[in-house]
Amino acid sequence: NVTYFICVCIYNLISPTAVAAAVPERCCFNFIDFPIPADKIVSALKTGSKCPAPGVVVTTKKPLEFCVKPDEEWVKKVMNNLKTV
């Protein structure tokens, strides 16, 4: 029945699952090219796998957020130190 089909389509457009799926992951598009002192960093979170480029969002005590490249040595050390704390 056409009415049922239209209702299902509308439900899928406004359902929480559909809304959650439509919300983009946190991605990095611009990366800083300088290290942040480890004692200024409070968190470091990897970006999602659906992002166009891998990245890490670093939050400082200020709080400020910066995108950094995960393959940088200083970023690897920060990520490792935050895991062990």
N, CA, C and O atoms as CSV, one atom per row, in Angstrom:
chain,resi,resn,atom,element,x,y,z
A,1,ASN,N,N,0.847,-1.169,0.000
A,1,ASN,CA,C,0.000,0.000,0.000
A,1,ASN,C,C,0.895,1.236,0.000
A,1,ASN,O,O,1.898,1.285,0.712
A,2,VAL,N,N,0.533,2.214,-0.787
A,2,VAL,CA,C,1.350,3.408,-0.994
A,2,VAL,C,C,1.469,4.234,0.282
A,2,VAL,O,O,2.541,4.767,0.569
A,3,THR,N,N,0.398,4.348,1.046
A,3,THR,CA,C,0.418,5.130,2.284
A,3,THR,C,C,1.421,4.546,3.270
A,3,THR,O,O,2.166,5.290,3.909
A,4,TYR,N,N,1.447,3.237,3.400
A,4,TYR,CA,C,2.394,2.569,4.298
A,4,TYR,C,C,3.828,2.854,3.849
A,4,TYR,O,O,4.688,3.166,4.673
A,5,PHE,N,N,4.080,2.748,2.558
A,5,PHE,CA,C,5.412,2.989,2.015
A,5,PHE,C,C,5.873,4.419,2.311
A,5,PHE,O,O,7.021,4.635,2.699
A,6,ILE,N,N,4.982,5.388,2.127
A,6,ILE,CA,C,5.317,6.790,2.398
A,6,ILE,C,C,5.610,6.990,3.883
A,6,ILE,O,O,6.543,7.711,4.239
A,7,CYS,N,N,4.820,6.358,4.751
A,7,CYS,CA,C,5.052,6.468,6.202
A,7,CYS,C,C,6.407,5.890,6.582
A,7,CYS,O,O,7.125,6.475,7.393
A,8,VAL,N,N,6.763,4.751,6.004
A,8,VAL,CA,C,8.062,4.131,6.291
A,8,VAL,C,C,9.186,5.049,5.819
A,8,VAL,O,O,10.181,5.213,6.524
A,9,CYS,N,N,9.044,5.633,4.667
A,9,CYS,CA,C,10.072,6.551,4.152
A,9,CYS,C,C,10.239,7.765,5.060
A,9,CYS,O,O,11.364,8.167,5.359
A,10,ILE,N,N,9.142,8.340,5.491
A,10,ILE,CA,C,9.201,9.502,6.388
A,10,ILE,C,C,9.827,9.111,7.719
A,10,ILE,O,O,10.641,9.860,8.259
A,11,TYR,N,N,9.462,7.954,8.255
A,11,TYR,CA,C,10.041,7.496,9.520
A,11,TYR,C,C,11.553,7.353,9.385
A,11,TYR,O,O,12.298,7.770,10.272
A,12,ASN,N,N,12.005,6.770,8.286
A,12,ASN,CA,C,13.440,6.587,8.085
A,12,ASN,C,C,14.172,7.917,7.966
A,12,ASN,O,O,15.342,8.017,8.338
A,13,LEU,N,N,13.506,8.918,7.461
A,13,LEU,CA,C,14.134,10.235,7.346
A,13,LEU,C,C,14.297,10.934,8.688
A,13,LEU,O,O,15.252,11.686,8.885
A,14,ILE,N,N,13.364,10.691,9.618
A,14,ILE,CA,C,13.404,11.420,10.889
A,14,ILE,C,C,13.756,10.551,12.087
A,14,ILE,O,O,13.809,11.055,13.209
A,15,SER,N,N,13.997,9.269,11.883
A,15,SER,CA,C,14.302,8.394,13.017
A,15,SER,C,C,15.675,8.738,13.584
A,15,SER,O,O,16.541,9.215,12.851
A,16,PRO,N,N,15.887,8.502,14.888
A,16,PRO,CA,C,17.190,8.800,15.499
A,16,PRO,C,C,18.333,8.057,14.826
A,16,PRO,O,O,19.435,8.591,14.709
A,17,THR,N,N,18.083,6.832,14.384
A,17,THR,CA,C,19.128,6.057,13.723
A,17,THR,C,C,19.546,6.741,12.430
A,17,THR,O,O,20.736,6.855,12.135
A,18,ALA,N,N,18.573,7.189,11.672
A,18,ALA,CA,C,18.890,7.874,10.420
A,18,ALA,C,C,19.624,9.177,10.693
A,18,ALA,O,O,20.552,9.529,9.964
A,19,VAL,N,N,19.221,9.895,11.730
A,19,VAL,CA,C,19.882,11.151,12.079
A,19,VAL,C,C,21.308,10.880,12.528
A,19,VAL,O,O,22.225,11.594,12.123
A,20,ALA,N,N,21.512,9.860,13.359
A,20,ALA,CA,C,22.855,9.530,13.838
A,20,ALA,C,C,23.759,9.135,12.682
A,20,ALA,O,O,24.937,9.492,12.660
A,21,ALA,N,N,23.214,8.402,11.726
A,21,ALA,CA,C,24.017,7.979,10.588
A,21,ALA,C,C,24.391,9.168,9.711
A,21,ALA,O,O,25.420,9.143,9.036
A,22,ALA,N,N,23.565,10.205,9.715
A,22,ALA,CA,C,23.819,11.367,8.873
A,22,ALA,C,C,24.827,12.328,9.495
A,22,ALA,O,O,25.385,13.169,8.790
A,23,VAL,N,N,25.072,12.222,10.799
A,23,VAL,CA,C,26.018,13.108,11.476
A,23,VAL,C,C,27.432,12.676,11.101
A,23,VAL,O,O,27.797,11.521,11.318
A,24,PRO,N,N,28.226,13.574,10.548
A,24,PRO,CA,C,29.576,13.184,10.135
A,24,PRO,C,C,30.479,12.929,11.332
A,24,PRO,O,O,30.284,13.479,12.415
A,25,GLU,N,N,31.465,12.084,11.105
A,25,GLU,CA,C,32.462,11.837,12.142
A,25,GLU,C,C,33.334,13.080,12.272
A,25,GLU,O,O,33.364,13.941,11.392
A,26,ARG,N,N,34.030,13.146,13.378
A,26,ARG,CA,C,34.974,14.252,13.570
A,26,ARG,C,C,36.203,13.946,12.706
A,26,ARG,O,O,36.865,12.926,12.894
A,27,CYS,N,N,36.492,14.820,11.781
A,27,CYS,CA,C,37.602,14.626,10.852
A,27,CYS,C,C,38.539,15.832,10.883
A,27,CYS,O,O,38.146,16.935,11.264
A,28,CYS,N,N,39.764,15.599,10.481
A,28,CYS,CA,C,40.758,16.661,10.365
A,28,CYS,C,C,41.002,16.957,8.891
A,28,CYS,O,O,41.166,16.044,8.082
A,29,PHE,N,N,41.023,18.235,8.555
A,29,PHE,CA,C,41.298,18.644,7.185
A,29,PHE,C,C,42.553,19.505,7.099
A,29,PHE,O,O,43.195,19.573,6.051
A,30,ASN,N,N,42.896,20.154,8.190
A,30,ASN,CA,C,44.111,20.966,8.271
A,30,ASN,C,C,44.901,20.511,9.486
A,30,ASN,O,O,44.350,20.326,10.571
A,31,PHE,N,N,46.205,20.334,9.288
A,31,PHE,CA,C,47.056,19.817,10.356
A,31,PHE,C,C,48.119,20.843,10.719
A,31,PHE,O,O,48.679,21.510,9.848
A,32,ILE,N,N,48.392,20.962,12.024
A,32,ILE,CA,C,49.475,21.850,12.448
A,32,ILE,C,C,50.802,21.161,12.150
A,32,ILE,O,O,50.866,19.934,12.074
A,33,ASP,N,N,51.846,21.941,11.983
A,33,ASP,CA,C,53.153,21.369,11.643
A,33,ASP,C,C,54.195,21.634,12.729
A,33,ASP,O,O,55.390,21.728,12.453
A,34,PHE,N,N,53.715,21.752,13.970
A,34,PHE,CA,C,54.633,21.956,15.090
A,34,PHE,C,C,54.159,21.097,16.261
A,34,PHE,O,O,52.960,20.867,16.417
A,35,PRO,N,N,55.095,20.623,17.082
A,35,PRO,CA,C,54.704,19.805,18.237
A,35,PRO,C,C,54.112,20.652,19.359
A,35,PRO,O,O,54.455,21.821,19.531
A,36,ILE,N,N,53.226,20.035,20.107
A,36,ILE,CA,C,52.634,20.665,21.289
A,36,ILE,C,C,53.295,20.021,22.504
A,36,ILE,O,O,53.383,18.795,22.564
A,37,PRO,N,N,53.758,20.806,23.470
A,37,PRO,CA,C,54.378,20.217,24.661
A,37,PRO,C,C,53.423,19.239,25.349
A,37,PRO,O,O,52.249,19.545,25.561
A,38,ALA,N,N,53.937,18.076,25.689
A,38,ALA,CA,C,53.117,17.005,26.268
A,38,ALA,C,C,52.407,17.443,27.544
A,38,ALA,O,O,51.291,16.998,27.811
A,39,ASP,N,N,53.038,18.308,28.336
A,39,ASP,CA,C,52.414,18.730,29.595
A,39,ASP,C,C,51.224,19.669,29.382
A,39,ASP,O,O,50.493,19.960,30.329
A,40,LYS,N,N,51.024,20.141,28.158
A,40,LYS,CA,C,49.884,21.012,27.834
A,40,LYS,C,C,48.686,20.221,27.302
A,40,LYS,O,O,47.593,20.770,27.168
A,41,ILE,N,N,48.889,18.924,26.997
A,41,ILE,CA,C,47.852,18.109,26.357
A,41,ILE,C,C,47.032,17.360,27.402
A,41,ILE,O,O,47.581,16.713,28.293
A,42,VAL,N,N,45.702,17.458,27.278
A,42,VAL,CA,C,44.810,16.738,28.198
A,42,VAL,C,C,44.144,15.537,27.532
A,42,VAL,O,O,43.746,14.595,28.218
A,43,SER,N,N,44.017,15.559,26.199
A,43,SER,CA,C,43.460,14.396,25.507
A,43,SER,C,C,43.919,14.378,24.058
A,43,SER,O,O,44.291,15.401,23.484
A,44,ALA,N,N,43.880,13.182,23.490
A,44,ALA,CA,C,44.224,12.987,22.083
A,44,ALA,C,C,43.338,11.865,21.558
A,44,ALA,O,O,43.424,10.727,22.021
A,45,LEU,N,N,42.488,12.191,20.591
A,45,LEU,CA,C,41.538,11.220,20.060
A,45,LEU,C,C,41.743,11.035,18.567
A,45,LEU,O,O,41.820,12.003,17.812
A,46,LYS,N,N,41.830,9.771,18.151
A,46,LYS,CA,C,41.959,9.471,16.727
A,46,LYS,C,C,40.657,9.801,16.013
A,46,LYS,O,O,39.569,9.624,16.561
A,47,THR,N,N,40.787,10.279,14.791
A,47,THR,CA,C,39.601,10.551,13.987
A,47,THR,C,C,39.038,9.233,13.467
A,47,THR,O,O,39.706,8.200,13.504
A,48,GLY,N,N,37.805,9.287,12.985
A,48,GLY,CA,C,37.120,8.091,12.524
A,48,GLY,C,C,37.681,7.534,11.228
A,48,GLY,O,O,38.367,8.224,10.475
A,49,SER,N,N,37.374,6.281,10.991
A,49,SER,CA,C,37.884,5.589,9.805
A,49,SER,C,C,37.246,6.087,8.511
A,49,SER,O,O,37.773,5.832,7.428
A,50,LYS,N,N,36.127,6.786,8.607
A,50,LYS,CA,C,35.459,7.291,7.405
A,50,LYS,C,C,35.990,8.659,6.979
A,50,LYS,O,O,35.556,9.206,5.965
A,51,CYS,N,N,36.911,9.202,7.737
A,51,CYS,CA,C,37.492,10.502,7.393
A,51,CYS,C,C,38.418,10.351,6.188
A,51,CYS,O,O,38.992,9.282,5.979
A,52,PRO,N,N,38.567,11.407,5.398
A,52,PRO,CA,C,39.412,11.315,4.209
A,52,PRO,C,C,40.899,11.136,4.518
A,52,PRO,O,O,41.634,10.569,3.709
A,53,ALA,N,N,41.342,11.608,5.668
A,53,ALA,CA,C,42.747,11.461,6.058
A,53,ALA,C,C,42.804,11.112,7.539
A,53,ALA,O,O,42.024,11.641,8.331
A,54,PRO,N,N,43.731,10.216,7.924
A,54,PRO,CA,C,43.855,9.904,9.347
A,54,PRO,C,C,44.363,11.122,10.112
A,54,PRO,O,O,45.160,11.908,9.600
A,55,GLY,N,N,43.891,11.259,11.337
A,55,GLY,CA,C,44.315,12.380,12.158
A,55,GLY,C,C,44.080,12.109,13.627
A,55,GLY,O,O,43.433,11.128,13.997
A,56,VAL,N,N,44.607,12.981,14.454
A,56,VAL,CA,C,44.405,12.931,15.899
A,56,VAL,C,C,44.004,14.337,16.330
A,56,VAL,O,O,44.662,15.318,15.983
A,57,VAL,N,N,42.917,14.421,17.091
A,57,VAL,CA,C,42.482,15.711,17.628
A,57,VAL,C,C,43.065,15.830,19.032
A,57,VAL,O,O,42.696,15.083,19.938
A,58,VAL,N,N,43.972,16.771,19.194
A,58,VAL,CA,C,44.651,16.993,20.468
A,58,VAL,C,C,43.982,18.179,21.161
A,58,VAL,O,O,43.811,19.243,20.565
A,59,THR,N,N,43.607,17.984,22.424
A,59,THR,CA,C,43.012,19.060,23.217
A,59,THR,C,C,44.009,19.485,24.284
A,59,THR,O,O,44.580,18.652,24.988
A,60,THR,N,N,44.209,20.796,24.393
A,60,THR,CA,C,45.141,21.330,25.389
A,60,THR,C,C,44.377,21.827,26.612
A,60,THR,O,O,43.146,21.834,26.634
A,61,LYS,N,N,45.122,22.237,27.616
A,61,LYS,CA,C,44.524,22.710,28.869
A,61,LYS,C,C,43.744,24.012,28.693
A,61,LYS,O,O,42.908,24.328,29.541
A,62,LYS,N,N,43.978,24.764,27.649
A,62,LYS,CA,C,43.381,26.101,27.472
A,62,LYS,C,C,41.852,26.147,27.532
A,62,LYS,O,O,41.409,27.050,28.242
A,63,PRO,N,N,40.990,25.386,26.954
A,63,PRO,CA,C,41.171,24.264,26.023
A,63,PRO,C,C,41.138,24.717,24.559
A,63,PRO,O,O,40.242,25.448,24.136
A,64,LEU,N,N,42.112,24.275,23.821
A,64,LEU,CA,C,42.167,24.481,22.379
A,64,LEU,C,C,42.305,23.117,21.730
A,64,LEU,O,O,42.878,22.201,22.318
A,65,GLU,N,N,41.783,22.979,20.524
A,65,GLU,CA,C,41.895,21.719,19.797
A,65,GLU,C,C,42.726,21.927,18.539
A,65,GLU,O,O,42.601,22.937,17.846
A,66,PHE,N,N,43.581,20.942,18.265
A,66,PHE,CA,C,44.435,20.971,17.088
A,66,PHE,C,C,44.382,19.613,16.411
A,66,PHE,O,O,44.285,18.581,17.077
A,67,CYS,N,N,44.445,19.616,15.102
A,67,CYS,CA,C,44.565,18.369,14.357
A,67,CYS,C,C,46.038,18.132,14.068
A,67,CYS,O,O,46.755,19.020,13.606
A,68,VAL,N,N,46.465,16.913,14.352
A,68,VAL,CA,C,47.860,16.542,14.126
A,68,VAL,C,C,47.909,15.221,13.368
A,68,VAL,O,O,46.947,14.452,13.367
A,69,LYS,N,N,49.036,14.973,12.731
A,69,LYS,CA,C,49.209,13.744,11.954
A,69,LYS,C,C,49.615,12.605,12.887
A,69,LYS,O,O,50.543,12.757,13.682
A,70,PRO,N,N,48.926,11.466,12.798
A,70,PRO,CA,C,49.196,10.362,13.720
A,70,PRO,C,C,50.549,9.689,13.526
A,70,PRO,O,O,51.000,8.961,14.409
A,71,ASP,N,N,51.203,9.915,12.394
A,71,ASP,CA,C,52.495,9.269,12.158
A,71,ASP,C,C,53.682,10.088,12.662
A,71,ASP,O,O,54.826,9.649,12.545
A,72,GLU,N,N,53.428,11.265,13.218
A,72,GLU,CA,C,54.501,12.074,13.807
A,72,GLU,C,C,54.980,11.398,15.095
A,72,GLU,O,O,54.168,10.905,15.878
A,73,GLU,N,N,56.282,11.377,15.309
A,73,GLU,CA,C,56.839,10.702,16.494
A,73,GLU,C,C,56.305,11.292,17.795
A,73,GLU,O,O,55.966,10.548,18.716
A,74,TRP,N,N,56.227,12.610,17.883
A,74,TRP,CA,C,55.758,13.232,19.129
A,74,TRP,C,C,54.305,12.878,19.402
A,74,TRP,O,O,53.906,12.760,20.561
A,75,VAL,N,N,53.504,12.705,18.349
A,75,VAL,CA,C,52.098,12.325,18.517
A,75,VAL,C,C,52.011,10.891,19.029
A,75,VAL,O,O,51.202,10.589,19.907
A,76,LYS,N,N,52.842,10.009,18.483
A,76,LYS,CA,C,52.865,8.609,18.946
A,76,LYS,C,C,53.214,8.544,20.429
A,76,LYS,O,O,52.611,7.773,21.176
A,77,LYS,N,N,54.184,9.350,20.856
A,77,LYS,CA,C,54.583,9.368,22.271
A,77,LYS,C,C,53.445,9.867,23.155
A,77,LYS,O,O,53.178,9.298,24.213
A,78,VAL,N,N,52.777,10.930,22.718
A,78,VAL,CA,C,51.649,11.473,23.484
A,78,VAL,C,C,50.545,10.433,23.604
A,78,VAL,O,O,50.006,10.220,24.689
A,79,MET,N,N,50.206,9.783,22.493
A,79,MET,CA,C,49.149,8.764,22.500
A,79,MET,C,C,49.523,7.626,23.450
A,79,MET,O,O,48.681,7.146,24.210
A,80,ASN,N,N,50.766,7.202,23.407
A,80,ASN,CA,C,51.230,6.120,24.276
A,80,ASN,C,C,51.197,6.546,25.738
A,80,ASN,O,O,50.772,5.767,26.592
A,81,ASN,N,N,51.635,7.762,26.044
A,81,ASN,CA,C,51.631,8.254,27.422
A,81,ASN,C,C,50.214,8.391,27.967
A,81,ASN,O,O,49.972,8.097,29.138
A,82,LEU,N,N,49.284,8.831,27.140
A,82,LEU,CA,C,47.899,8.975,27.592
A,82,LEU,C,C,47.254,7.616,27.856
A,82,LEU,O,O,46.375,7.507,28.711
A,83,LYS,N,N,47.678,6.584,27.134
A,83,LYS,CA,C,47.156,5.230,27.366
A,83,LYS,C,C,47.627,4.676,28.701
A,83,LYS,O,O,46.896,3.940,29.363
A,84,THR,N,N,48.846,5.027,29.099
A,84,THR,CA,C,49.421,4.451,30.315
A,84,THR,C,C,49.048,5.217,31.575
A,84,THR,O,O,49.325,4.756,32.682
A,85,VAL,N,N,48.430,6.370,31.425
A,85,VAL,CA,C,48.054,7.179,32.603
A,85,VAL,C,C,46.795,6.629,33.224
A,85,VAL,O,O,46.314,7.165,34.223
